[in-house]
């Protein structure tokens, strides 16, 4: 029996040895992995002493769709300012188009523009027009507004330019109203006596809304002239007050009202008609005052209102104590040194009507037009006299062609005029 158990034990040992020898030759049964031997590092060399990597910040995470390492798109062109874009637009205009922007001309007729004026408007690319009482049929049932709208539409339809017109008229209240209004328009003097800024603002907002309905977007108002005795001047009740502070306050309210109603304002008649009894329609008034004296009185309303005014009309008046050689509308001293320099005004400077004797007794229309621009003016106003208008255009064209008016000087005025048109809603960049 003992021998039997010994043989059985030997058999079991032999079976275990055979099982181990059945593995293929050269194959090593791997040892079980432990946590210390599990591969966790990325492919490549790893500095065992390096600190662990931090989580990426949101700025470092690629945007959806981006491929890390892929080349970026081309660098976008820098954004140009509105000023740069407008100057680029002006650079693309012809000299003829620019000269046309310097003019605000009148014409006859109430239903449509005359054939003569249509020819001038199209030939010279006139950029702005002015209406007078003769252009408005105020006896019509609605006071002339619908008729005037047809007239201004005919002006716009005759244009060969994409640049819109400034279409102006003078509505001041009192005896200068042009249309028949449903509400009574108080005179400037009446507004000054009430000294109610809100009333003045409301009246001129009402005026602006009426003008827009007739296709007009500029009012040549208010008068900022002051006079110790207004009744002795040719302006009379068109003067707000003999008190320069009241004139400034009410004048500013009138400008704000026009803006609220959607119109531009041209204030007048810088540097002031109040110190003379003469009428510049009939001759050249002379005012013997120094600049210091004007600053103490006549210029006070202008100084207050110029921050809001879109344009200033320059009078044909002589001030020999300030500029012995030139009337104000021809004076570099008044336009550039005083108005632009002293008062920092960068809006449009408009001449008084070139038909007036106050100018024509001093110089020719051709020379007057050129000198006005060289003095710093921007826009020449001339009513319905087409021979005068052609003389003005001839003078400007020759001066631009021979370099008397430089391209930079021309562009400066065009920039101011087009900027005003943009404030009325025109967008020269809409097709960019």
C-alpha positions in Angstrom: 0.0 0.0 0.0 2.8 2.4 0.9 4.4 1.8 -2.5 1.0 2.7 -4.3 0.9 6.2 -2.7 4.5 6.9 -3.6 3.8 6.1 -7.3 0.7 8.4 -7.3 2.6 11.4 -5.9 5.3 11.0 -8.6 2.6 11.0 -11.3 1.2 14.4 -10.2 4.6 16.0 -10.2 5.3 14.9 -13.7 1.9 16.3 -15.0 2.7 19.8 -13.5 6.2 20.0 -15.2 4.7 19.1 -18.6 2.1 21.9 -18.3 4.9 24.6 -17.9 6.9 23.2 -20.8 3.9 23.5 -23.3 4.4 27.4 -23.6 6.0 28.4 -27.0 9.8 28.7 -27.0 11.1 32.1 -26.2 7.8 33.5 -24.9 7.9 34.9 -21.5 4.8 35.1 -19.5 4.6 38.8 -18.3 4.5 39.6 -14.7 1.3 41.4 -13.5 1.6 45.2 -13.7 1.6 47.2 -10.6 0.6 51.0 -10.2 4.3 51.9 -10.3 4.8 50.4 -13.7 1.6 51.5 -15.6 2.5 53.9 -18.5 1.0 57.4 -18.0 3.4 59.7 -19.7 2.9 61.1 -23.2 5.0 59.9 -26.0 8.5 61.5 -26.0 11.0 62.4 -23.4 9.6 63.7 -20.1 11.6 65.6 -17.5 10.8 63.8 -14.3 11.5 67.0 -12.4 9.2 69.2 -14.5 6.2 70.6 -12.7 2.8 69.3 -13.9 1.1 71.1 -16.8 -1.7 73.6 -15.8 -5.1 73.6 -17.3 -5.4 75.8 -20.5 -7.0 79.2 -20.1 -10.2 80.1 -22.1 -8.0 82.3 -24.3 -5.7 79.3 -25.1 -8.6 77.0 -26.2 -9.0 77.1 -30.0 -12.4 78.4 -31.2 -14.7 75.8 -32.7 -13.6 75.0 -36.2 -10.1 76.4 -35.7 -7.2 74.1 -36.4 -4.2 74.6 -34.2 -1.2 75.6 -36.2 -3.2 76.4 -39.3 -2.3 79.7 -41.0 -4.6 82.6 -40.1 -6.6 84.6 -42.6 -5.1 87.8 -44.1 -4.9 90.7 -41.6 -8.1 92.8 -42.1 -7.6 96.4 -43.4 -7.6 99.0 -40.6 -11.0 100.7 -40.2 -11.0 104.3 -41.5 -12.6 107.1 -39.5 -15.7 108.9 -41.0 -13.5 111.9 -41.7 -11.0 109.8 -43.6 -13.8 108.1 -45.6 -15.4 111.5 -46.5 -12.0 112.9 -47.6 -11.6 109.8 -49.8 -15.0 110.5 -51.3 -14.1 114.1 -52.0 -10.9 113.0 -53.6 -13.0 111.1 -56.2 -15.0 114.2 -57.1 -14.2 116.3 -60.1 -13.1 119.9 -59.8 -16.4 120.9 -61.4 -18.5 119.0 -58.8 -16.5 120.6 -56.0 -17.0 124.1 -57.3 -20.7 123.4 -57.7 -20.9 122.6 -53.9 -19.6 126.1 -53.2 -22.7 127.7 -54.6 -26.2 128.4 -53.3 -28.2 129.9 -56.2 -31.7 131.1 -56.7 -34.1 131.0 -59.6 -37.5 132.3 -60.7 -40.8 130.2 -60.9 -43.2 128.6 -58.6 -44.1 125.3 -60.4 -40.7 124.1 -61.7 -37.3 125.5 -62.2 -36.7 127.7 -65.2 -35.0 126.4 -68.3 -32.1 128.8 -67.8 -31.5 127.7 -64.3 -31.8 124.1 -65.1 -29.0 124.5 -67.6 -26.8 126.2 -65.1 -27.6 123.6 -62.4 -26.7 120.7 -64.7 -23.8 122.2 -66.5 -22.0 123.3 -63.3 -23.3 120.7 -60.9 -24.7 123.3 -58.5 -25.0 121.8 -55.1 -27.4 124.1 -53.2 -30.4 126.4 -53.9 -32.2 129.2 -52.2 -35.9 130.1 -52.4 -37.4 133.5 -51.9 -41.0 134.7 -51.5 -41.4 134.8 -55.3 -41.0 131.0 -55.3 -43.9 130.4 -53.0 -47.6 130.8 -53.8 -48.7 131.6 -50.2 -52.2 132.5 -51.4 -52.9 128.8 -52.1 -55.3 127.0 -49.9 -52.6 125.3 -47.8 -50.4 128.4 -47.6 -48.0 127.3 -50.4 -46.5 124.2 -48.9 -47.8 121.6 -51.5 -46.9 123.9 -54.4 -43.4 124.4 -53.0 -42.9 120.7 -52.5 -43.6 120.2 -56.3 -41.0 123.0 -57.0 -38.3 121.5 -54.8 -39.0 118.0 -56.3 -38.4 119.6 -59.7 -35.0 120.8 -58.5 -34.1 117.4 -57.1 -35.2 115.7 -60.3 -33.0 118.0 -62.4 -29.8 117.0 -60.5 -27.1 114.9 -62.2 -25.3 114.2 -58.9 -25.9 111.7 -56.2 -25.1 114.4 -53.6 -28.4 115.9 -52.3 -29.1 119.6 -52.2 -29.2 122.0 -49.3 -32.5 123.8 -50.1 -32.9 127.0 -48.1 -35.3 129.8 -47.4 -35.5 132.5 -44.7 -38.4 132.2 -42.3 -37.8 134.4 -39.2 -41.3 135.1 -38.0 -43.0 138.5 -38.1 -42.9 140.0 -41.6 -40.5 137.3 -42.9 -42.5 134.1 -43.1 -42.7 133.3 -46.9 -45.6 130.8 -46.4 -49.0 131.3 -44.8 -48.8 129.4 -41.5 -51.7 128.0 -39.5 -50.0 129.2 -36.3 -49.0 132.9 -36.0 -45.2 133.2 -36.1 -44.0 135.8 -33.6 -41.4 138.3 -34.8 -37.9 138.0 -33.5 -38.5 141.2 -31.5 -41.7 139.8 -29.9 -39.8 136.6 -28.9 -37.1 138.8 -27.3 -39.6 140.8 -25.3 -41.2 137.6 -23.9 -37.7 136.3 -23.2 -39.1 132.8 -23.2 -36.6 130.3 -24.6 -39.1 127.4 -24.7 -41.6 129.4 -26.7 -38.9 130.3 -29.2 -37.7 126.7 -29.4 -41.3 125.5 -30.0 -41.9 128.1 -32.7 -38.8 127.2 -34.7 -39.4 123.4 -34.3 -42.8 124.1 -35.9 -41.2 126.1 -38.6 -38.7 123.4 -39.4 -41.4 120.7 -39.6 -43.3 122.9 -42.1 -40.3 123.6 -44.2 -39.4 119.9 -44.4 -42.9 119.1 -45.6 -42.2 121.5 -48.5 -38.8 119.9 -49.3 -36.7 122.6 -47.6 -34.0 121.6 -45.1 -32.2 124.9 -44.2 -33.6 128.0 -42.6 -31.6 131.3 -42.9 -32.5 132.2 -39.3 -32.2 133.6 -36.7 -30.8 137.1 -37.0 -28.3 137.6 -34.2 -27.7 141.3 -34.9 -28.2 143.6 -31.9 -28.8 147.3 -31.9 -29.2 150.0 -29.2 -32.1 151.3 -31.3 -33.4 148.5 -33.5 -36.1 150.6 -35.1 -33.4 152.9 -36.6 -31.8 150.0 -38.5 -33.1 148.4 -41.7 -33.7 145.2 -39.8 -36.3 146.7 -37.4 -38.3 144.0 -35.6 -36.1 141.3 -37.1 -33.7 142.0 -34.3 -34.4 139.9 -31.2 -33.3 142.5 -28.6 -31.1 145.4 -27.8 -29.9 143.3 -24.8 -27.1 141.1 -26.1 -27.7 138.4 -23.5 -31.4 138.1 -24.4 -30.5 138.0 -28.1 -28.0 135.2 -27.4 -30.4 133.2 -25.3 -33.4 133.4 -27.6 -31.2 133.0 -30.7 -29.8 129.8 -29.3 -33.3 128.5 -28.6 -34.3 129.2 -32.2 -31.4 127.1 -33.5 -32.3 124.3 -31.1 -35.9 124.3 -32.3 -34.8 124.1 -36.0 -32.6 121.1 -35.1 -35.4 119.5 -33.2 -37.6 119.8 -36.3 -34.9 118.4 -38.6 -33.5 121.6 -40.3 -30.2 123.2 -40.4 -29.7 126.8 -39.3 -27.8 129.7 -40.9 -27.4 132.5 -38.4 -26.9 136.0 -39.6 -25.5 138.7 -40.2 -22.0 138.3 -38.8 -20.4 140.5 -37.4 -23.6 142.5 -37.1 -25.8 145.1 -38.8 -26.9 146.8 -35.6 -24.3 149.5 -35.4 -25.4 151.1 -38.7 -28.5 152.6 -40.1 -27.4 151.8 -43.7 -28.9 148.9 -45.8 -26.3 146.7 -47.4 -28.7 145.9 -50.2 -28.3 149.5 -51.4 -24.7 150.4 -50.4 -21.8 149.4 -48.2 -22.4 150.3 -44.6 -19.4 151.5 -42.6 -19.0 150.8 -38.9 -16.2 152.6 -37.0 -15.7 150.2 -34.1 -12.7 148.3 -32.9 -12.6 144.6 -32.4 -12.7 145.1 -28.6 -15.8 147.2 -28.9 -17.5 144.6 -31.1 -16.6 141.9 -28.5 -18.4 143.8 -25.8 -21.7 144.0 -27.6 -22.3 143.1 -31.3 -20.4 139.8 -31.2 -21.8 138.5 -27.9 -24.9 136.6 -29.4 -22.7 135.0 -32.1 -20.1 133.9 -29.5 -22.9 132.2 -27.5 -24.7 130.6 -30.5 -21.8 129.4 -32.7 -21.4 126.1 -30.8 -24.9 125.1 -32.1 -25.1 126.9 -35.5 -24.5 124.9 -38.7 -23.6 128.0 -40.7 -22.9 131.7 -40.4 -23.8 134.4 -43.0 -21.2 137.1 -43.4 -22.4 140.7 -44.1 -21.2 143.1 -46.7 -20.1 145.7 -44.2 -16.9 147.7 -43.8 -15.1 147.8 -40.5 -12.1 150.0 -41.3 -10.8 149.9 -37.7 -10.4 146.1 -38.0 -9.7 145.5 -41.8 -9.2 148.7 -43.8 -8.8 146.9 -47.1 -11.8 144.5 -47.2 -15.4 144.4 -46.2 -16.3 141.6 -43.8 -17.4 139.2 -46.5 -14.1 139.5 -48.2 -11.9 139.6 -45.1 -9.5 137.0 -44.0 -9.3 138.8 -40.7 -13.0 138.4 -40.0 -13.6 135.0 -41.5 -10.5 133.1 -40.6 -8.8 134.9 -37.8 -11.9 136.0 -35.8 -14.7 133.6 -36.7 -12.6 130.5 -37.1 -9.7 131.4 -34.9 -11.2 133.5 -32.0 -14.6 131.7 -31.9 -13.3 128.2 -33.1 -16.2 128.0 -35.6 -15.7 125.1 -38.1 -19.1 125.1 -39.7 -20.1 126.5 -43.1 -19.4 130.2 -43.8 -22.0 131.6 -46.2 -21.8 135.0 -48.0 -24.7 137.4 -48.0 -26.4 137.7 -51.4 -23.9 138.6 -54.1 -26.6 140.7 -55.8 -26.3 143.3 -53.1 -24.7 146.7 -53.7 -22.8 146.3 -50.5 -20.5 143.8 -52.3 -20.8 145.0 -55.9 -19.7 148.5 -55.1 -16.5 147.1 -53.7 -15.4 144.5 -56.2 -16.4 142.5 -59.3 -18.4 139.4 -58.9 -15.5 137.2 -60.2 -12.9 138.7 -57.9 -15.4 138.8 -55.0 -16.1 135.1 -55.3 -12.5 134.2 -55.3 -11.6 136.5 -52.5 -14.4 135.1 -50.4 -13.1 131.6 -50.7 -9.5 132.7 -50.1 -10.6 134.6 -47.0 -12.0 131.3 -45.6 -15.6 131.4 -46.8 -17.3 128.2 -48.1 -20.6 129.0 -49.9 -21.5 131.9 -52.2 -25.2 132.9 -52.1 -26.7 134.5 -55.2 -30.4 134.9 -55.9 -32.1 134.7 -59.3 -29.7 136.6 -61.6 -28.2 134.0 -63.9 -25.7 136.3 -65.5 -24.3 137.1 -62.0 -24.2 133.4 -61.2 -22.2 132.6 -64.4 -19.7 135.3 -63.5 -19.3 133.8 -60.1 -18.8 130.3 -61.6 -16.3 131.7 -64.1 -14.2 133.3 -61.4 -14.1 130.2 -59.3 -13.3 127.9 -62.2 -10.5 130.0 -63.4 -9.0 130.4 -59.9 -9.1 126.6 -59.4 -7.6 125.9 -62.8 -4.7 128.4 -62.3 -4.1 127.4 -58.7 -5.2 130.6 -57.1 -7.6 128.5 -55.1 -5.6 125.4 -54.2 -7.0 121.9 -54.1 -6.6 121.7 -50.4 -8.5 124.9 -49.9 -11.3 123.7 -52.2 -11.5 120.4 -50.4 -11.7 122.1 -47.0 -14.9 123.9 -48.0 -16.4 120.9 -49.7 -15.7 118.8 -46.6 -17.7 121.2 -44.4 -20.6 121.3 -46.8 -20.8 117.6 -47.3 -20.6 117.0 -43.5 -23.7 119.2 -43.1 -25.5 117.1 -45.7 -24.6 114.0 -43.7 -26.1 115.5 -40.6 -29.4 115.6 -42.6 -29.2 111.9 -43.3 -27.2 111.6 -46.5 -24.8 108.6 -46.5 -22.1 108.8 -49.1 -20.8 105.4 -48.0 -23.9 103.3 -48.4 -22.6 101.5 -51.5 -19.2 100.6 -49.9 
